[in-house]
Amino acid sequence: MFRPDAHERAAKIRRRLFESAAADLDAVIGLTPESVTYLSGYRSMAHDTDRHHAMAAVATRERCLLVAPAVDFGPALEVMPDAGDIRTYGRFRFDSEPGAPRLPKPFESFAAALADGLASLGRIGVVGLDEAPGGSVAAAVAAACPGLRFESARGLLLRARSLKLPEELELLARATEVAERSLMRALAAAKAGMTEWELAAAITHGIVSGGGVPGFVVVTSGERSALADAYPSGRRLRPGDLVRLDIGCTVDGYWADMARMAFVGTPDARVRRTFAAIEAGTRCAVEQVKAGMTAGDLFDRVVAEVRQRGLPEFERHHVGHGLGLECFEHPVLSPRSDAVLERGMVLCLEAPLYTLGWGGMMVEETLVLDDDRVRMLTRSTTGLIPIPE
């Protein structure tokens, strides 16, 4: 089934790229899973599960070629309308009905397939490559394609990906809606005695039934809530527990990332005081973020707010990050960062606290940055959500 939405989205992305950041390049080669999806529209499950699954999207102003293992030929036809734009290597067998595309004879290696694809593009001289100069791909292709000059396009692609097209914003909004609805529905049914795994299973079921792909489902309770990025366990929720939930999923490769806090029973004074400070930090970030400010400026404001609200020794290494085809991408809202926040960025904002031996807290919001306002993608309550004893 051909998917014109992904194909057309990638074409718009390439046009914008070569009209701005890549105007001086004849071609750009994406090598990471995210860059391949960005330039071609194709998202490989094999590439998602194996970072050593060598692939490339070779983009010019007018065209995009996909270089991939033979196993990707069939799935890639859903977003690549011309089978001639797919170069394959390695071994895999696809049979074809009459009239259906046939798998061309694969090349012996990734480098050979990529070199053939570059040669088919005609006269090109300067190629931006999604790796540092002198990397292994550049060396292999340079040997097969003498006369090409390679430049690093890694930074160029990262910055371009941080500024979203409307079609990308729609996918990010859908992913966030799927994650948020799944999380809140699962919490509405949560109760003391259920395990972290059971709560995580309910969230995961909601993500899949909503059309998303689970990325990470952090459900940690009690003292375990201080374990950042930890898997759920068989620990049962009990009265007096903090419950920290950090959820990520994708829709068509685009990420959602959000977090909420719950409590089993009635929170004591320390919990209420600490949560009020953490929540105020995230709220400060949402209210003060704007295009034109630096990431370091926003970091300073958020940390100062948390300290002023009752946690004078609060420290962080960042208070948020960009979101897109990667869950954690440019810009990172870190101290002294001079990265300028721009219209079209999608940001996750947070001010978490992890205290080993006691517990952890976080509220993470997602928004789109515009010229003079923000558009919230997360919309649920940010309060301390009660779970019955």
Buried (B, 14 or more C-beta within 10 A) or exposed (E): EEBEBBBEBBBEBBEBBBEEBBEEBBBBBBBBBBBBBBBBBBBBEBBBEEEEBBBBBBBBBEBBBBBBBBBBBBBBBBBBEEBEBBBBBBEBEBEEEEEEBEBEEBBEBBBBBBBBBBEEBEEBEEBBBBBEEEBEBBEBBBEBBEEBEBBBBBEBBBBBBBBBEEBBBBBBBBBBBBBBBBBBBBBEEBEBEBBBBBBBBBBBBBBBEBEBBBBEBBBBBBBBBBBEEBEBBEBBBEEBBBBBBBBBBBBBBBBBBBBBBBBBBEBEEEBEEBBBBBBBBBBBBBEBBBBEBBBBBBBBBBBEBBBBBEBEEBEBEBBBBBBBBBBBBBBBBBBEBEBEBBBBBBBBBBBBBBEEEBBBBBBBBBBBBEEEEBEEBBEBEBBBBBBEB
